[in-house]
């Protein structure tokens, strides 16, 4: 119910913030990967999204200093560099906002939207959508669980999420519920 409320809100209030949330919910991107997307990473002709960088705020602790800075870097592992197929419906929303290749997707300009700022916008969206205040990373968990419940094989899901092994996917992101378990058990009973 919460997911449906959020999706309806996003569709009714489509802007770059809403588009980013949809990308994470339907493609499983981490917030740093999303913030690092430029339009050059979006191939609308072939409906492919390339994950090539991540954005994070890191500490510059030095001399008792507690300052931080924004860093654009490569993804956290070799498997985090990836190509993900863009669902048809999401490609249509992307076409609505298509901009210059060197512009960041979330800002529509050459300026990066940092993860902390985007997290703030996300919380505002959740409040306006009248849903619970879930952490942004919960979108990735929801994506993985939705994929498993809809028949994705774990190896493919692991590749989409950028994991080194399918075990990481199974242990961290797949949370089937009792309703899904009952459905699977009843499906098995139909075989006999």
PLY file of the C-alpha trace (Angstrom):
ply
format ascii 1.0
element vertex 192
property float x
property float y
property float z
element edge 191
property int vertex1
property int vertex2
end_header
0.00 0.00 0.00
2.80 2.40 0.90
4.60 1.67 -2.37
1.44 2.25 -4.39
0.78 5.56 -2.62
4.34 6.67 -3.35
4.20 5.66 -7.02
0.87 7.42 -7.54
2.26 10.57 -5.96
5.41 10.43 -8.11
3.41 9.96 -11.33
1.12 12.87 -10.41
4.03 15.12 -9.47
6.66 14.14 -12.03
9.81 16.23 -11.87
13.53 15.38 -11.67
13.27 14.45 -7.98
10.33 12.12 -8.66
12.12 10.65 -11.66
15.16 9.84 -9.53
13.03 8.09 -6.92
11.34 6.07 -9.69
14.75 5.05 -11.06
15.84 3.73 -7.67
12.51 2.01 -7.02
12.35 0.33 -10.45
16.05 -0.17 -11.19
17.64 -0.58 -7.75
20.22 2.22 -7.89
22.00 3.40 -4.76
21.53 7.07 -3.92
25.19 7.88 -4.73
24.91 6.15 -8.11
21.74 8.09 -8.88
23.36 11.40 -7.93
26.27 10.59 -10.26
24.12 9.93 -13.35
24.57 12.23 -16.32
22.45 12.14 -19.44
25.41 10.53 -21.23
24.74 7.51 -18.99
21.22 7.15 -20.39
20.89 5.48 -23.80
17.21 5.96 -24.62
17.53 4.42 -28.08
18.59 1.06 -26.62
16.93 1.67 -23.21
20.13 1.13 -21.23
21.35 2.98 -18.14
25.09 2.87 -17.40
26.35 3.09 -13.82
29.81 4.63 -14.11
30.27 6.80 -11.02
29.03 7.48 -7.54
28.78 10.63 -5.45
29.48 10.70 -1.75
30.25 13.13 1.03
33.45 12.17 2.80
35.20 13.47 5.86
38.35 15.54 5.46
39.41 15.01 9.09
42.66 16.78 9.51
43.99 18.91 12.35
40.85 18.27 14.40
38.79 19.57 11.47
35.34 17.99 10.97
34.79 19.29 7.46
33.45 17.18 4.64
33.59 17.38 0.88
31.68 15.94 -2.07
33.59 13.37 -4.11
32.63 11.95 -7.49
34.37 8.62 -7.90
34.12 5.23 -9.51
31.58 2.77 -8.11
32.60 0.75 -5.08
33.58 -2.43 -6.95
34.17 -3.73 -10.48
30.70 -5.30 -10.50
29.14 -1.96 -9.54
30.05 -0.71 -13.03
27.06 -2.01 -14.95
24.46 -1.66 -17.67
20.83 -1.92 -16.62
17.89 -2.28 -18.97
15.47 0.61 -18.59
11.82 -0.47 -18.28
9.70 0.90 -21.15
7.45 3.03 -18.93
10.49 4.61 -17.24
12.09 5.38 -20.62
9.04 7.51 -21.43
9.54 9.59 -18.27
13.26 9.93 -19.05
12.42 11.20 -22.55
10.31 13.96 -20.96
13.36 15.39 -19.18
16.20 14.50 -21.61
18.92 17.13 -21.51
22.53 17.74 -22.56
24.82 14.73 -22.15
27.10 16.50 -19.67
24.20 17.55 -17.42
23.47 15.57 -14.27
20.10 13.86 -14.39
18.89 15.03 -10.97
19.77 18.70 -11.39
19.22 19.12 -15.12
22.48 21.08 -15.13
26.24 20.65 -14.64
25.71 20.92 -10.88
25.71 17.75 -8.78
22.87 17.09 -6.38
24.61 15.64 -3.37
23.16 12.56 -1.66
22.37 14.36 1.60
20.37 17.04 -0.22
18.57 14.45 -2.32
17.75 12.47 0.83
16.12 15.65 2.18
14.02 16.03 -1.01
13.06 12.35 -0.80
11.84 12.75 2.80
9.76 15.73 1.69
8.20 13.63 -1.10
7.35 10.86 1.40
5.68 13.39 3.65
3.68 14.91 0.77
2.72 11.41 -0.41
1.50 10.68 3.11
3.70 7.58 3.48
6.01 6.43 6.25
9.46 8.02 6.42
11.52 5.17 4.98
15.26 5.58 4.47
16.23 6.05 0.82
18.12 2.73 0.70
14.80 0.99 1.42
13.91 1.64 -2.25
16.75 -0.70 -3.23
15.50 -3.36 -0.81
11.98 -2.95 -2.17
13.25 -3.29 -5.74
15.09 -6.52 -4.92
12.14 -8.01 -3.04
9.73 -7.05 -5.84
12.03 -8.69 -8.38
12.20 -11.97 -6.46
8.45 -11.99 -5.88
7.91 -11.51 -9.61
10.17 -14.35 -10.72
13.61 -12.75 -11.29
16.35 -15.31 -11.00
18.86 -14.38 -8.31
21.88 -14.29 -10.67
20.24 -11.68 -12.93
19.12 -9.64 -9.93
22.64 -9.80 -8.52
24.02 -8.37 -11.78
21.41 -5.58 -11.86
22.24 -4.63 -8.27
25.98 -4.73 -8.97
26.84 -7.43 -6.43
29.90 -9.66 -6.67
27.92 -12.77 -5.78
24.31 -13.89 -5.68
24.79 -14.66 -1.97
25.17 -10.96 -1.22
21.86 -10.35 -2.96
20.12 -13.15 -1.09
21.50 -12.23 2.32
21.09 -8.45 2.19
18.23 -7.57 -0.09
15.73 -10.37 -0.49
13.02 -10.29 2.15
10.10 -12.42 1.01
7.09 -12.17 3.25
4.64 -14.78 4.51
2.12 -13.98 1.76
4.75 -14.68 -0.92
5.84 -17.85 0.88
2.24 -19.11 0.98
1.81 -18.32 -2.72
4.96 -20.30 -3.58
3.93 -23.23 -1.37
0.48 -23.34 -3.00
2.07 -23.14 -6.44
4.07 -26.24 -5.57
0.86 -28.03 -4.51
-0.57 -27.43 -8.00
2.09 -29.73 -9.44
0.47 -32.81 -7.89
0 1
1 2
2 3
3 4
4 5
5 6
6 7
7 8
8 9
9 10
10 11
11 12
12 13
13 14
14 15
15 16
16 17
17 18
18 19
19 20
20 21
21 22
22 23
23 24
24 25
25 26
26 27
27 28
28 29
29 30
30 31
31 32
32 33
33 34
34 35
35 36
36 37
37 38
38 39
39 40
40 41
41 42
42 43
43 44
44 45
45 46
46 47
47 48
48 49
49 50
50 51
51 52
52 53
53 54
54 55
55 56
56 57
57 58
58 59
59 60
60 61
61 62
62 63
63 64
64 65
65 66
66 67
67 68
68 69
69 70
70 71
71 72
72 73
73 74
74 75
75 76
76 77
77 78
78 79
79 80
80 81
81 82
82 83
83 84
84 85
85 86
86 87
87 88
88 89
89 90
90 91
91 92
92 93
93 94
94 95
95 96
96 97
97 98
98 99
99 100
100 101
101 102
102 103
103 104
104 105
105 106
106 107
107 108
108 109
109 110
110 111
111 112
112 113
113 114
114 115
115 116
116 117
117 118
118 119
119 120
120 121
121 122
122 123
123 124
124 125
125 126
126 127
127 128
128 129
129 130
130 131
131 132
132 133
133 134
134 135
135 136
136 137
137 138
138 139
139 140
140 141
141 142
142 143
143 144
144 145
145 146
146 147
147 148
148 149
149 150
150 151
151 152
152 153
153 154
154 155
155 156
156 157
157 158
158 159
159 160
160 161
161 162
162 163
163 164
164 165
165 166
166 167
167 168
168 169
169 170
170 171
171 172
172 173
173 174
174 175
175 176
176 177
177 178
178 179
179 180
180 181
181 182
182 183
183 184
184 185
185 186
186 187
187 188
188 189
189 190
190 191
